Amino acid sequence: MRKHTTRISRFTLTAALGASAAWAYPFGPPNGYTPAPGDKPGIACTQCHIGTPLNGGGGSVRVAFTNGLTYAPGQAQTLNVTIADGVAAVYGFEMTARLDSGPNTQQAGSFTAGQNQKVICSDNAVQPAGGCGGNGIQWIEHTQPSLSNTISVQWTAPPAGSGNVHLYVAANAGNGDNTFRGDHIYTADYVLTPASTATTGVPAVTGIVNAASGAPGAEAGSWITITGTNFAASATTWDNLIVANVYPTTVGGVTVAIDGRPAPISFVNQTQINALVPATSTLGNVSVVVSNGAGSGAAATLALAAAAPGLFTFQQNQGRYPAAVVLDGANSFEYLAPPGMLGSGSQSRAAKAGDSIILYGTAFGPTTTPLSPSMSANVAYPLAHSGPDITQPLAQVTIGGQAAQLQFCGIVSPGVYQVNAVVPSGLAGGDQPLKVTLLSGPSSAQTLFIPVQ
């Protein structure tokens, strides 16, 4: 992949509540159960409400903004939280707002508690009249379960010059049995930019492609490349911007909203953005809005599919060869490319029969365990089986028209999939065509070759 192209807490049970009710936090959770950096990203309320993975209940939480994904400095606005779940009987939530320049330490604006709500501080006390002390971070949450899946939250934006604001929400779709089992926990986050009437200097998107294949189309959690004009003033990466393993969604003053949700960004310059599509269940066309300090550009469109596989390639030779390695042993490898193609600083060689090779790509589809694109992680989750016969290989790899033995096909880090295969025997020397086809049907349309010796 081209770098520039692409505590478990203890608490006292009280006789008044009883053990099961205390675990369920009917009167609001402690602070810090949102997906914000410094809170519990990737965990949220599943730390206590167990049985279903985070965002695994088949529903969602969404926030609707009266002013769209912008805010008027110092002005109050209503945030409408909707929790969608097919089996829930009661609902609860916790929300926090942070400046995107310091998402784990800097409060953005202030919340005003409505009916059956409270605002709490970092000491878990209800916010006093003078506001929360310390760094001033607030959380607003329920004080009793709601029978409605729609909850209105009052928030006053920070003053002018505060920059982008990141809102984080965790929601509980409870089954109403007063225990900590069987509830569904959902999270979402949004970036709001200061409202602007600028007509110059705003971003303009001219193209969005799969960061590996360069073709249109992507999937939730995959890498994309956005091209256009007026993005960032200079080249900036997410290096030093990853906080508590949470990827940044503002880099170089630039944000990207895909289907209304902030996308993690790894690189920006004036004309290019490398980003991860945020988690979304939407298939088909979604909006992509790029914003910078001048304002937000016109919405572009990205087509999302269940899978849209692409293989990363080496830049040399017009991307003729996949970005791959050939294993020389348990702990050693060389790049899989013609000798010398990558320069004197990178050892490369052609493959031979029986060699184990590793290919890398993006948008290969759902995996047995979902991986959040918002947090750094190193995993090895295989693709989820898409057919009734679980003995069928998850993908078919051919080299020179001959089937290669598949050893692994799955996700290894957000947006990056890995394919391990064994080079078949009987191949002639030279460049042999490579094809990868998923069991679910899609294949990469790229014309790629494996150098064979």
C-alpha positions as CSV (number, residue, x, y, z in Angstrom):
1,M,0.0,0.0,0.0
2,R,1.4,3.4,-0.9
3,K,1.9,5.4,2.3
4,H,1.0,8.7,0.6
5,T,-1.5,7.2,-1.8
6,T,-2.9,5.4,0.0
7,R,-10.6,-0.5,34.0
8,I,-12.9,-2.9,34.5
9,S,-14.4,-0.7,37.3
10,R,-15.6,-2.0,40.7
11,F,-18.6,-0.4,42.5
12,T,-20.6,-0.9,45.6
13,L,-23.9,-2.7,45.3
14,T,-26.7,-1.1,47.3
15,A,-29.6,-2.9,48.8
16,A,-32.0,-0.4,47.2
17,L,-31.0,-1.3,43.7
18,G,-30.1,-4.9,43.9
19,A,-27.2,-6.5,42.0
20,S,-29.0,-6.9,38.6
21,A,-30.3,-3.3,38.5
22,A,-26.9,-1.9,39.5
23,W,-25.2,-3.7,36.7
24,A,-27.7,-2.4,34.3
25,Y,-27.2,1.3,35.3
26,P,-30.8,2.3,35.0
27,F,-30.0,5.7,36.4
28,G,-27.1,6.4,34.1
29,P,-23.6,4.9,33.7
30,P,-20.4,6.2,35.1
31,N,-18.6,8.7,33.0
32,G,-16.3,7.6,30.2
33,Y,-18.4,4.9,28.5
34,T,-18.4,6.5,25.0
35,P,-16.0,5.7,22.2
36,A,-14.0,8.9,22.7
37,P,-10.3,8.6,23.2
38,G,-9.7,8.3,27.0
39,D,-13.1,6.8,27.5
40,K,-13.7,3.2,26.3
41,P,-13.3,3.1,22.5
42,G,-14.0,-0.3,21.1
43,I,-15.7,-1.4,24.3
44,A,-18.2,1.3,25.5
45,C,-21.0,-0.2,27.6
46,T,-20.3,-3.8,26.6
47,Q,-17.9,-3.8,29.5
48,C,-21.0,-4.3,31.7
49,H,-23.8,-5.3,29.2
50,I,-22.4,-8.6,28.0
51,G,-23.5,-11.2,25.5
52,T,-23.5,-9.3,22.2
53,P,-20.5,-7.6,20.6
54,L,-20.4,-3.9,20.3
55,N,-22.5,-2.8,17.4
56,G,-23.4,-6.4,16.9
57,G,-27.1,-6.3,17.7
58,G,-28.3,-5.6,14.2
59,G,-29.3,-2.0,14.9
60,S,-27.6,1.3,15.3
61,V,-27.5,4.7,17.0
62,R,-27.6,7.8,14.9
63,V,-27.6,11.5,15.7
64,A,-29.4,14.0,13.5
65,F,-28.2,17.6,13.5
66,T,-30.5,20.6,12.9
67,N,-27.6,22.4,11.1
68,G,-26.1,19.5,9.4
69,L,-22.5,18.6,10.2
70,T,-21.7,22.2,11.1
71,Y,-22.1,24.4,14.2
72,A,-22.6,28.1,14.8
73,P,-20.0,29.2,17.4
74,G,-21.6,29.9,20.8
75,Q,-25.1,28.9,19.6
76,A,-27.4,26.2,21.1
77,Q,-28.6,23.4,19.0
78,T,-30.7,20.3,19.4
79,L,-29.1,16.9,18.7
80,N,-31.6,14.2,18.1
81,V,-30.4,10.7,19.0
82,T,-32.2,7.7,17.5
83,I,-31.6,4.2,18.6
84,A,-32.7,1.5,16.2
85,D,-33.1,-2.0,17.4
86,G,-35.5,-4.8,16.6
87,V,-36.0,-6.2,20.1
88,A,-35.3,-3.3,22.5
89,A,-37.9,-2.4,25.2
90,V,-36.0,0.5,26.9
91,Y,-33.2,2.8,25.9
92,G,-30.3,4.7,27.5
93,F,-27.3,6.8,26.3
94,E,-24.2,8.7,27.1
95,M,-22.7,11.4,25.0
96,T,-19.6,13.7,25.1
97,A,-18.3,16.5,22.9
98,R,-14.5,17.1,22.5
99,L,-12.4,19.5,20.5
100,D,-10.9,17.6,17.6
101,S,-7.5,19.2,18.5
102,G,-7.5,17.3,21.8
103,P,-10.2,14.6,21.8
104,N,-9.1,13.0,25.1
105,T,-8.6,16.2,27.1
106,Q,-10.6,19.2,25.8
107,Q,-14.3,19.7,26.2
108,A,-16.2,21.3,23.3
109,G,-19.1,23.5,24.3
110,S,-21.5,22.5,27.0
111,F,-24.5,20.3,27.5
112,T,-27.8,21.2,29.2
113,A,-29.7,18.4,30.9
114,G,-33.2,17.8,29.7
115,Q,-36.0,15.8,31.3
116,N,-34.7,12.5,32.7
117,Q,-31.1,13.5,31.9
118,K,-28.0,14.7,33.8
119,V,-24.6,16.1,33.0
120,I,-21.7,14.6,35.0
121,C,-18.1,15.4,35.4
122,S,-14.9,13.5,35.5
123,D,-15.5,12.7,39.2
124,N,-18.9,11.2,38.3
125,A,-20.6,14.0,40.2
126,V,-23.5,15.9,38.7
127,Q,-22.2,19.1,37.1
128,P,-22.3,21.9,39.6
129,A,-23.7,25.4,38.7
130,G,-20.1,26.6,38.0
131,G,-19.4,23.8,35.5
132,C,-17.1,20.8,35.7
133,G,-13.6,21.4,37.2
134,G,-10.3,20.1,35.9
135,N,-10.3,19.9,32.1
136,G,-14.1,20.6,32.1
137,I,-15.0,17.4,30.2
138,Q,-18.7,16.6,30.4
139,W,-20.9,13.6,29.7
140,I,-24.7,13.8,29.3
141,E,-26.7,10.7,29.9
142,H,-30.1,9.3,31.0
143,T,-31.3,9.3,34.6
144,Q,-33.9,6.6,34.0
145,P,-34.5,4.3,31.0
146,S,-36.5,5.8,28.2
147,L,-39.4,4.1,26.6
148,S,-38.8,6.1,23.4
149,N,-36.0,5.3,21.0
150,T,-35.6,9.0,20.2
151,I,-33.8,11.3,22.7
152,S,-33.2,15.0,22.3
153,V,-30.0,16.5,23.7
154,Q,-29.3,20.2,24.1
155,W,-25.8,21.3,23.3
156,T,-24.2,24.8,23.1
157,A,-21.3,25.0,20.6
158,P,-17.9,26.4,21.7
159,P,-16.8,29.9,20.8
160,A,-15.3,31.0,17.5
161,G,-11.8,29.7,16.8
162,S,-12.3,26.4,18.5
163,G,-12.0,24.4,15.3
164,N,-13.7,21.1,14.6
165,V,-15.8,19.4,17.2
166,H,-16.0,15.6,17.7
167,L,-19.2,14.2,19.2
168,Y,-19.2,10.6,20.6
169,V,-22.3,8.7,21.7
170,A,-22.9,5.2,23.2
171,A,-26.5,3.9,23.3
172,N,-28.1,0.9,25.1
173,A,-31.0,-0.8,23.5
174,G,-32.1,-2.7,26.6
175,N,-34.3,-5.8,26.6
176,G,-36.0,-4.6,29.9
177,D,-35.2,-7.6,32.1
178,N,-33.2,-5.6,34.6
179,T,-30.0,-7.7,34.1
180,F,-26.8,-7.0,32.3
181,R,-27.4,-9.7,29.7
182,G,-29.0,-9.6,26.3
183,D,-28.8,-5.8,25.8
184,H,-27.4,-4.3,22.6
185,I,-24.8,-1.6,22.7
186,Y,-24.2,0.8,19.8
187,T,-21.8,3.6,19.3
188,A,-21.4,6.4,16.8
189,D,-19.3,9.6,16.4
190,Y,-19.5,12.7,14.3
191,V,-17.3,15.6,13.4
192,L,-18.9,19.1,13.2
193,T,-17.1,21.9,11.4
194,P,-17.6,25.6,12.1
195,A,-20.3,27.0,9.8
196,S,-18.9,29.0,6.9
197,T,-20.2,31.0,4.0
198,A,-16.9,30.9,2.1
199,T,-17.0,30.3,-1.6
200,T,-13.3,30.2,-2.2
201,G,-10.7,27.8,-0.8
202,V,-13.3,25.1,0.0
203,P,-12.5,21.5,-1.1
204,A,-13.6,20.2,-4.4
205,V,-13.6,16.4,-5.0
206,T,-12.9,15.1,-8.5
207,G,-12.6,11.4,-7.8
208,I,-12.9,8.6,-5.2
209,V,-11.4,5.2,-5.8
210,N,-10.5,2.0,-4.1
211,A,-7.0,2.7,-2.7
212,A,-5.6,-0.6,-3.9
213,S,-7.2,-1.3,-7.2
214,G,-7.8,2.3,-8.3
215,A,-11.3,1.3,-9.4
216,P,-14.6,2.9,-8.3
217,G,-16.3,1.3,-5.4
218,A,-15.4,0.3,-1.8
219,E,-16.8,-1.3,1.3
220,A,-17.3,-0.2,4.9
221,G,-13.9,-0.3,6.6
222,S,-11.8,-0.3,3.4
223,W,-9.1,2.1,2.2
224,I,-10.0,4.7,-0.4
225,T,-8.2,7.5,-2.1
226,I,-9.9,10.9,-2.7
227,T,-8.5,13.3,-5.2
228,G,-9.4,16.9,-5.9
229,T,-8.3,20.4,-5.0
230,N,-8.1,22.7,-2.0
231,F,-7.8,20.0,0.6
232,A,-4.8,20.7,2.9
233,A,-2.2,23.5,2.7
234,S,0.6,20.9,3.0
235,A,1.2,17.2,3.2
236,T,0.4,15.8,6.7
237,T,0.1,12.2,8.0
238,W,-1.6,10.7,11.0
239,D,1.8,10.0,12.6
240,N,1.7,11.4,16.2
241,L,-2.1,12.0,15.9
242,I,-3.2,8.5,17.0
243,V,-4.5,8.8,20.6
244,A,-5.2,5.8,22.7
245,N,-5.2,3.7,19.5
246,V,-8.0,5.8,18.0
247,Y,-7.3,7.0,14.5
248,P,-7.7,10.7,13.9
249,T,-10.5,12.0,11.8
250,T,-9.0,15.5,11.4
251,V,-5.6,15.7,9.8
252,G,-4.1,18.9,8.5
253,G,-7.3,20.7,9.2
254,V,-9.2,18.3,6.9
255,T,-12.2,16.1,7.7
256,V,-14.1,13.6,5.6
257,A,-17.7,12.6,6.3
258,I,-18.9,9.4,4.6
259,D,-22.6,8.6,4.9
260,G,-22.5,11.3,7.6
261,R,-19.8,9.6,9.7
262,P,-16.2,10.8,10.2
263,A,-13.6,8.8,8.3
264,P,-10.2,8.0,9.7
265,I,-7.6,9.8,7.7
266,S,-4.0,8.7,7.2
267,F,-2.7,11.3,4.8
268,V,-3.7,14.6,3.2
269,N,-2.1,17.1,0.9
270,Q,-3.6,19.7,-1.4
271,T,-4.9,17.3,-3.9
272,Q,-5.2,13.8,-2.2
273,I,-6.7,12.2,0.9
274,N,-6.1,8.6,2.0
275,A,-9.0,7.5,4.3
276,L,-10.8,4.5,5.8
277,V,-14.5,4.2,5.1
278,P,-16.2,4.4,8.5
279,A,-18.4,1.5,9.8
280,T,-21.8,1.7,8.1
281,S,-24.4,-0.8,7.1
282,T,-25.4,1.2,4.1
283,L,-25.0,-0.4,0.7
284,G,-25.2,1.6,-2.6
285,N,-24.4,5.2,-3.1
286,V,-23.4,7.3,0.0
287,S,-22.3,10.9,0.2
288,V,-18.7,12.0,0.8
289,V,-18.1,15.5,2.1
290,V,-14.6,17.0,2.5
291,S,-14.2,20.0,4.8
292,N,-11.3,22.3,5.7
293,G,-10.8,25.5,7.5
294,A,-12.6,27.4,4.7
295,G,-15.7,25.3,4.8
296,S,-17.3,22.2,3.3
297,G,-17.2,21.2,-0.4
298,A,-20.1,19.9,-2.4
299,A,-21.0,16.3,-1.7
300,A,-19.5,13.6,-3.9
301,T,-20.7,10.0,-4.2
302,L,-19.1,6.7,-3.3
303,A,-20.7,3.3,-4.1
304,L,-20.4,0.8,-1.2
305,A,-20.7,-2.9,-1.7
306,A,-20.5,-5.9,0.6
307,A,-17.1,-6.5,-1.0
308,A,-15.0,-4.8,-3.7
309,P,-11.6,-6.5,-3.6
310,G,-8.5,-4.8,-4.7
311,L,-4.8,-5.8,-4.3
312,F,-2.2,-3.2,-3.4
313,T,0.7,-3.0,-5.8
314,F,4.3,-1.8,-6.0
315,Q,4.5,1.6,-7.7
316,Q,7.3,0.5,-10.0
317,N,6.5,-0.8,-13.5
318,Q,3.1,0.9,-13.5
319,G,1.8,-1.3,-10.7
320,R,2.3,-4.5,-12.7
321,Y,3.2,-6.5,-9.6
322,P,1.2,-6.9,-6.4
323,A,2.7,-5.6,-3.1
324,A,3.7,-9.0,-1.8
325,V,6.4,-10.9,0.0
326,V,7.8,-14.4,-0.4
327,L,8.7,-16.3,2.8
328,D,12.3,-17.6,3.1
329,G,11.6,-19.1,6.5
330,A,9.5,-18.7,9.7
331,N,11.0,-15.3,10.4
332,S,12.5,-14.1,7.1
333,F,11.1,-12.9,3.8
334,E,12.0,-11.0,0.6
335,Y,9.7,-8.8,-1.5
336,L,8.0,-10.7,-4.3
337,A,9.3,-8.7,-7.3
338,P,11.9,-9.0,-10.0
339,P,15.4,-8.8,-8.5
340,G,16.5,-5.2,-8.3
341,M,13.1,-3.7,-9.2
342,L,12.7,-2.1,-5.8
343,G,16.2,-0.7,-5.6
344,S,19.3,-1.7,-3.7
345,G,17.8,-1.1,-0.3
346,S,15.0,-3.7,-0.7
347,Q,15.8,-7.3,-1.4
348,S,13.4,-8.9,-3.9
349,R,13.2,-12.1,-5.9
350,A,10.9,-14.2,-8.1
351,A,8.9,-17.0,-6.6
352,K,9.4,-20.7,-7.2
353,A,7.1,-23.7,-6.8
354,G,6.3,-24.5,-3.2
355,D,7.0,-21.0,-2.0
356,S,4.6,-19.4,0.4
357,I,3.6,-15.9,-0.7
358,I,1.6,-13.2,1.0
359,L,-0.6,-10.7,-0.9
360,Y,-2.2,-7.6,0.6
361,G,-5.5,-5.9,-0.4
362,T,-8.6,-4.1,0.8
363,A,-12.4,-4.5,0.6
364,F,-12.4,-8.3,0.7
365,G,-15.7,-8.4,2.7
366,P,-17.1,-9.4,6.1
367,T,-14.9,-11.3,8.5
368,T,-15.8,-13.8,11.2
369,T,-15.1,-11.1,13.8
370,P,-15.9,-7.5,12.7
371,L,-13.0,-5.1,13.0
372,S,-13.6,-1.4,13.7
373,P,-12.0,0.9,11.2
374,S,-11.6,3.6,13.9
375,M,-8.9,2.0,16.0
376,S,-5.4,0.6,15.5
377,A,-5.3,-3.2,15.7
378,N,-3.2,-6.2,14.6
379,V,-5.4,-9.2,14.2
380,A,-6.0,-12.3,12.0
381,Y,-9.7,-12.7,11.4
382,P,-10.7,-14.9,8.4
383,L,-13.3,-13.9,6.0
384,A,-16.8,-15.0,7.0
385,H,-18.0,-18.0,5.0
386,S,-20.5,-17.0,2.4
387,G,-21.8,-20.4,1.4
388,P,-23.5,-23.4,3.0
389,D,-20.4,-25.6,2.6
390,I,-17.9,-24.4,5.2
391,T,-15.2,-26.7,3.7
392,Q,-15.0,-24.5,0.6
393,P,-12.0,-22.2,0.5
394,L,-12.7,-18.6,1.2
395,A,-11.0,-17.5,-2.0
396,Q,-9.5,-19.0,-5.1
397,V,-6.0,-17.9,-6.1
398,T,-4.6,-18.8,-9.5
399,I,-1.1,-18.1,-10.8
400,G,-0.6,-18.7,-14.5
401,G,-4.0,-20.3,-14.6
402,Q,-3.1,-22.9,-12.0
403,A,-4.7,-23.1,-8.6
404,A,-2.5,-22.1,-5.7
405,Q,-3.1,-23.6,-2.2
406,L,-4.9,-21.1,0.0
407,Q,-3.5,-20.9,3.5
408,F,-5.3,-17.8,4.9
409,C,-7.6,-15.1,3.7
410,G,-8.7,-12.4,6.1
411,I,-8.2,-9.0,7.7
412,V,-5.0,-8.2,9.6
413,S,-5.5,-4.5,10.4
414,P,-8.2,-1.9,9.7
415,G,-8.8,-1.9,5.9
416,V,-5.9,-4.3,5.1
417,Y,-6.6,-7.9,4.1
418,Q,-3.9,-10.6,3.7
419,V,-3.9,-13.6,1.4
420,N,-1.4,-16.4,2.1
421,A,-1.0,-18.9,-0.8
422,V,1.5,-21.5,-2.0
423,V,2.9,-21.2,-5.5
424,P,1.9,-24.2,-7.6
425,S,4.3,-26.4,-9.5
426,G,4.7,-26.7,-13.3
427,L,4.8,-23.0,-14.0
428,A,7.1,-21.6,-16.7
429,G,9.6,-19.0,-15.7
430,G,8.7,-15.3,-16.1
431,D,5.7,-13.2,-15.3
432,Q,2.6,-15.3,-14.7
433,P,-0.9,-13.8,-14.4
434,L,-2.5,-13.6,-10.9
435,K,-6.2,-13.8,-10.2
436,V,-7.9,-13.7,-6.8
437,T,-11.6,-14.5,-6.7
438,L,-13.6,-14.5,-3.4
439,L,-16.0,-17.4,-2.6
440,S,-18.7,-14.7,-2.4
441,G,-18.1,-14.0,-6.1
442,P,-16.3,-10.7,-6.5
443,S,-12.7,-10.7,-7.9
444,S,-10.2,-8.0,-8.4
445,A,-10.3,-6.7,-12.0
446,Q,-6.6,-5.7,-11.9
447,T,-4.2,-7.2,-14.4
448,L,-1.3,-8.3,-12.2
449,F,1.6,-10.7,-12.5
450,I,3.7,-12.9,-10.2
451,P,7.4,-13.2,-11.3
452,V,8.3,-16.9,-11.3
453,Q,11.7,-18.5,-11.5
